[in-house]
Amino acid sequence: MFVANSPFAGLRRSFSASILAGLLPFLAGAELALGWAGGGELKLTVLDPETGNPMPCRMHIANEKGKPQRAGRAPFWHDHFVLPGTIKLKLPKGTYQFVIERGPEYLDRNGYFVINNLAKDEKVVDLNRAVNMAEEGWWSGDLHIHRPVKDIELLMQAEDLHVAPLVSWSNAKNEWAKREPPAEHVKQFDKNRYYDLLAGEDERAGGELLFFRLPKPLDLSETQPEFPSSIKFALAAHEQTGAWVDAARPFDWDLPVWLAAGQVDSIGLCNDHMRRSSMQTDEGDGKPRDRKRLPDPLGNGQWSQEIYYHVLNCGLRIPPSAGSGSGQAPSPLGYNRVYVWVDKERFNYETWWEGFKLGRVVVTNGPLLRPVANGRQPGHVFQAPEGESLTVDVAMNFTLRDKISYIELVKNGRVAQSVRFEDIARTGHFAPLEFDESGWFLVRAVTDKEETYRFASSGAWYVEFAEAPKRISKRSAQFFLDWVDERAGQIKLDDADQRREVLKYHEQAKQFWQDLVERGNAD
């Protein structure tokens, strides 16, 4: 027997303003005779119903004991494999649970099938698209990837991902150590999918920096846990035009030092501690949270957001990013993804990064938000005359597959509006948001999942009043000043010159945050 259905029938919904659309289809079970001696064989074909062609996708199969199953030489990671649209499954006798997915823009299929001995058959299923984000100008990327280059095109197709920089050099390994990297390291296929062969990673005691858009790797071969400072490599990267440095996680110990040195282009708000089926509940080697106030299993995700809001409260306009860590972390490619808005007629690899720099982003591992404020995408800076007020109308389209009770509007780090899902589904708008002083705001949607932090967040919009200073929170600046002192006290280097070299960046950071505390003009 082969039974396929939707695990979220009646829950996955697509909204455009107040219009409810897209209830999930249900595929009734059908009896099958499956088998080969000692087990069975099933040829599975997954079709795109719009074209009738086989469609690359991801599949999770588990036996009666919950053990993930492989499928021949199909690219496998942790608990899933990807297929180009058709695959032969040869499995021992038994009952198997399965899920078929193609990233968050498609309706998934789940169900079970029974394998009997001495049987053989075929089954065809389809995957329907819930939303086409690219058609609306939102293009997906994953900034933390450790998957083999030989598999990347199929992996990107199977997840409907458009931008994928591959980590090929790091402290641990440099694939280009004995050969020249390709001059043309950005590859294009399927008209609008791009992957870059030269992303890099510096991961040590202070945290992890990810490097993009460099013409060749940095030499990290002689790095020690604390020496030389990671700032040295960030500075070297930024000597290259167009280079991009991402702070992989907000709670990494050296985040305040990186920020003070002006070396951060994006921050991993949706990071590899947030996984498809679970959370990495601690901060690893990063700054630990108060676990009583932010308990497991969701506290790590809440801590990431809290820290990021402190960054924005200090007047630093840095967009959020997302990365799955797939290939090291257990999630599929593109589970955590960043959508960048680019007019669909102008989209290419360069314009994607340009849109990212402007902050026109949404990060997600579930809900698909397409928000606008007064008709503008995230990243926009609203300007108003001093002495007047500014009214902002925040509206959005969104598509969900997990239950959400509330969608929130965050203003200057605090929830300004928490709107019941049913209410915003009916109107597509928040209540008007008022500003009479400079600040920022964003949209956040957190699902009701209990085992992992599944959410979406827009990048921030900013508000400036003429002649008025930028809003700087004393409390948030003090938060980072205290953090720098705490981190500096951890650094253990026996060599006095090395210690002096590393700590000079912490002293500079301390002065930076102290100046912000003194300039603070808000809570």
N, C-alpha and C positions, 0 to 999 in steps of 0.2 A: 504494500500500500504506500502511496505517495500523497501526502496531504500538505498543501501550501496555502498559507493565508497571510494576513497582515497582523503583526503583533500589536498594533496600535489602532485597530479599527475603531472609528468614532473619536479618536484622539488627535491623530495627525490632521492638521487643518491648515489651509492656506487662506490668508486674509488679504484683501485689497480694499483699503478704507473700511467700510462697514459690511463688505460682502463676504459671506462664508462660502468657501468652495472646496471641492476636492475630497469627498469622502473616499476612504480606501476601498479598492476592489477586493473581492474574495474569490479565491480559486478553490473550487470544490475538489475533494480527494478523488483519486481514480485508482482502481486496482491495477497492479503491475506484477508481472512475473519477472523476477530479477535473478541473475545468477551465473556462476561459473563454479567449477568443482572447488569446494572448500570456501565458497562465498558467492558473491553476486557481482554483476556488472550493470551499471546504469550509465547510459549516455545522456548527459544533460545539456540542453541548449537554452540559453537565456536570450530572449529576443527584445529588440527595441520595437515597441508596437507602432512607432511613427514610421519606421522605415522597413520593418520586417526583417532586418538583418541581425545576426548575432551581435551581442553587445558585451564588451569587457565589463567585468564586475568582480566583486569580492564575495567569498563564501566561507562560512564557518560551519563545520560539521563536527559533532561530538557523539561518541558512542554512549552506551547505556551507563557507563561509569563517569561520563563527562569528559573523557579524554579527547582532545582535538585530533582530527584526522587529516592526513596529508593526501594529496592527489597527484601521484606520480612525480614528475619534475616541475609541476606548477609552482611558481614562486610562493614560498611559505614563510610566514613569520608568526611566532607565538601561538596563535589559535586560529589562523585563517590562511587562505591562499587566494590568489587571483587567477582568473581564467579569461581567455580571449573571447568568450562567448559560447564555446562548446568544450566539453571535457568528458572523458570517460572515467567513471569512478569505479574502482575495483576494491571491494570492501568485504571483510568477513561477515558471516551471518550475524544478524542482529538488528536492533532498532536504533535509528540515528536521528538526532535533532539537527536542524539546519537553519541558518539565516543567510539570505542573499541580500547584499547591499551594493550601492554604487554612490557612496558619499551621501551627504545630507539633502541633495536636491532631488533624489529619487525616492519613491515609496519602496520600502523593503518588503521582502517575502520571508516568512518563516513557517516552519512546520516540521514534519517528520516523515521518514520513509523506512520500510522494512526490507532488509536484504535476506533472501532465502537462497539456499544452495541450488545449484544447477538451474539457474534462471538468468535471463538477459533481456533488457528492454531499453526503451528510450523515453524521455520526457522533455517537453518543451514548456517553458514558463516565460512570462514577460515581466519587465520592470517598467512601471510608468513614472514619468517625470512629474514631480509635484510643483516645481518652479524652475525657471531658467534664469539664474542670476545674471549670467553674462548678457542675455538679451536686455536686461535692465541696467547694464553697465557695471555690474559687480563681478570682478574677476578674482578667482581663488588662488591662494598660494600657501605653502607650508615652508617655514623657515628653519626647520630643524630635522634633517633627513640623513639617515645612515644606511640607506639601502643600496644594493649593488647597481652599478650603472647599466649592466646588461639587462636588468629588469625594469628600469625606470619608465620607459615608454608605456609598457603594459600596465605598470602600477598606476601611472597618472591617468591613463584611459579608464582603468577600473574604478578610480575614485573621482573621475571627472574633475581633475585638478589642472590648473593652467600654468602655474609657476612653481618650479621646484629646484632650488639650489642644493646640490649634493655636497655634503661634507667629505672632502677627499684628502684633507691634511689637518693635522692636529698635533698636540704634544706627543701623543702615543704613536702616531703613524702618519707618514707622508707618502702618498701614492706617487708623487712626482720626485722623490728623492734621487732616483737614478735615471730619470728621463725628463725631457723638457715638457712642460705642460702645453697643451694646444693653444695656438694663438686665437683660434675661433672656439672658445670654450662654452659659448652659449648656443645650444642646439634648439632648433624649431622643428616641430612636426605637427601633423593634424591641423595645419593652418594657424592655430592659435594656442598651441601648447609649447612651453619653453622650459628647458632645464639647463642649469649651469654646472659645469664640471669642477669648478674651482672654489666652492665655499670652504671655509676653514673654521677651526674651533680651538680656542685657548681655554682649557678647563683646568683650574688649579685651586689652591686653597681659598682664594678670594672669590671664586665663582666661575662662571662661564661666559665668555664673549664669543659671538659668532660673527664671521667676517664674510662679506659679500662684495661682488663687483670689483675684485682685484685682478690684475693681469697675471699675477703669479703668486705662489704661496709665500707667506712669511716664514722665516726660519725659526721654528720653535723647538728645535732638536736639543738644545742645551738648557731648557727651562727646568727650574726646580719648583717645588710647591709654592715658595714665596718670592723667588728671585729668578730673573728680574721682574719688576712690577709689570703687571698686565697693561698698565698705561703705556709702557714703552711700545708695545705692539699696536695698540689702538692709535697712538700718534703716528706710527709708521704707516699704518693702513690709510689714515686720513691725509697722508701726503699724496695719495693717488686721487685724481679727479673722479668724483662719483662714487668713491668707496662708501660702504655702509657697515656700521658696527651695531650689532644687536646685543643688548643685555638679556641673556636667555631667560632669567627669572628675576622677579623684583626683589626677592629676599636674599639674593647672592650677597655675600659679605661686603664686597667692594663696590656695590652700587653707588653709595654716596661719593666715593672717590672718583669713579668713572663720570658721574654727573658733574661734579665740581670741575673736572678737567674738560668738560664739554665734549666728551668722546662717545656719547650715546645717541644713536639715531632712532632707535626704537627699543621698547621694553616688552619682554615676553609675558604679557598679562595672561594669555591663554597658553600655558606651558606644559612641559612633559610630565609634571606631577599629576596632571589631570588626565585620566586614562579612560578608555572606552568602558571598562567594566569595574574599575576600582580607582582609588586614589593612592598615590604615595603620600602618606598622611603626615610625614615629618618634613623638615626643611633640609634634610641631608646635612651638608656642611655649611648651610646658610644661616642667616640670623633667625633664631627660633622665635616662635610666637608664644603668646600666653595661651596655653592649651585649655585652661579653665574658661577663658572668655571666648576662645575660638576652638571648640572641641573637635575631635575626630568624628567622622571622616572628612567633613567639608571644610574644616578650619583652615587648611593650607590654601585652598582657593580663595577664601574670604580674606586671608592675610595678604595674598598677592594683590587683591584689589585695594585693600586698605593702604598698602605701601604706594601703589600707583597713584592713588588720590592725593597722598602727601606730595608726590612729585608735581602734580598739576597745581596743587595749592601753593607751591613755591614759585609759581610763575614760569615753570619749565614746560614748554609746549612740545612734548615728545609723544609721538603716536604709539599706541599699543601694537604688539605683534602677536603671532601665534606660531607654535611649532609642536609637532607631535613627538619628536624624538624617535620616530619609527626606525627600527633596526637596532636600537638600544632599549628604549622604553617599549612596552608591549603593545602599544596602540598601532592601528593601521596608518599608512600614509594618509595625510590630510585629515586625520580625526580632529586635531586642533588646526584651524585654518584662519587665515586673514583674507578678507575680501577687500579689494581696493577698487574704488569707483574710477572708471575711465570710460569716456564715451566709446561705445562699441565700434564706431567707425575709425577710432584712433588707437585702439588697443594694440600694443606690442610690448616687448620686454622692457624697453626704456620708458614708455609712458606709464607702465605699471609702477615702476619705482618713483617716477615723478609724482604720481597720484598719492603714493605712500608718503612721500616727503611732505605733501600738503595736508596729510592727516585725514584723507578721505577714505577712512577704513572702518570696518566692522570685524571684530574677532569673535570666533564662535567654535564650540564643539557640539552644537545642536541647533538651537533656534536660528532661523535665517531672517535677520532684520534688514530692512531697507529704509532707513529713517531720513527725514529732511526736517530742517528747522527754517521756517520762513522761505521754504523752497531751496535751501542750500544744504549740500552734503556736509558731513562732519569735517572738521578742520577749518571751517570758515570763521573769519574774525568779523564780528558785528561791531560797528562803530556808531556811537551816538554822541550828540552834543552834551557837554557837561551841564548839569543842573536839570536834565530831562530824564525820562525813564524809557526803557526799551521793553516792548512786549514781543515775546517769541511764541510762535505756534509750532509745536513739534508734532509731526504726523509721520506715519510709516505704514508700509506694507510688511507683512511678516508671514512666515510659514513655519509651522511647528509639527513635531512628531511626539514630543514628550509633554506631559501635563505641566502647565504653568498657572499658578494661582494669581500672581501679580506681575506687572511690568512697571519698572521704576524709572523716574527721572531724577538723576543725581545732579545736584547743584553745589559747587564748591565743596565737594566731598561728603555731602549729606543728602539723604533722600528727601527731595522736595515734593515729589508726588509718587504715591504707590497706588496704582490703578488696577482694579480687579480685571482679570483677563476678559471676562464677558463684556465689561463696559468698553474697554478699548477696542475689542473686536467689533462692537457695534458702531463706534464712531470713527476709529482710526486716528484719533487725536487725543493728546493730553489737554488738560485745561491750560489756558495761556500762562506762560512763565514770565514773571516780571523781574527786571533788573533796574536798579538805580545806582549801581556801582559796578566796577569791573569784576569779572569772574569767568567761570566756565561751567559747562553742563554737558551731560551725556545721557544716553539711554542704556538701560541694563535690563536683561530678562534672565532670571535664574529659574531653572526647572525644579520640579518637586522631587527629582531623583534623590534617593537617600544614600546610595553607595558611591556616587562620584559627583564632583562639582561640574554640572553641565549647565552652560550659560552662554549668553552672547552679550557683547558690549560694543557700542559704537565708540569711535574716537570722540574726542571732545570738540565742542564748539566754544569759541571764546568771545567775550564781550569787553570792549574797551570804550571808555568815555574820554572825550577829547581833553587834553591837558591833565587828566587824572593819572596818577601812577598805576602801574600794573599791580594787581592784587597779590600780596605776599603774606602768607599765614605765618605768624611768629611760632605758633605751635608746631606746624609742619617743619619749618626750618630747624627748630630745636630738636625735633625728632631725629633728623639726619645728623645734626651736630653731636648729639649723644651717641649715635650709632658709630660715627667716625672714631670717637674716643674708645668705645668698646672694642672696635675692630683693631685699632692700633695696639691695644694691650695684648692681643693674641699673637702678634707676629714674633716668631722665634727664629732668629738668625744669629749664628755664632760669629760669623764674619762681620766685624764692625763696619767696614766700608759698604758691604751689601745691605746691612740694616739701615745705615744712613741713607743710602740710595733709594731704598723702598719707602722709608718713612717720610722722605721729603714730600712725596705726593699726598700722604695723609696729613701732613702739616699744612700744605696748600689747601687741601679740602677743608680742614678745620677752619682756616681763615675765611674760605668761601662761605661756609654755612654760618659762621659767626656774623659775617657782614649781612647775610640775609636776615638773621634774627634781628639785628639792629635796624634794618630797613623795613621790617615787617609792619604792615598797616592793617592787618586783620587778625582775628582770633589767634 
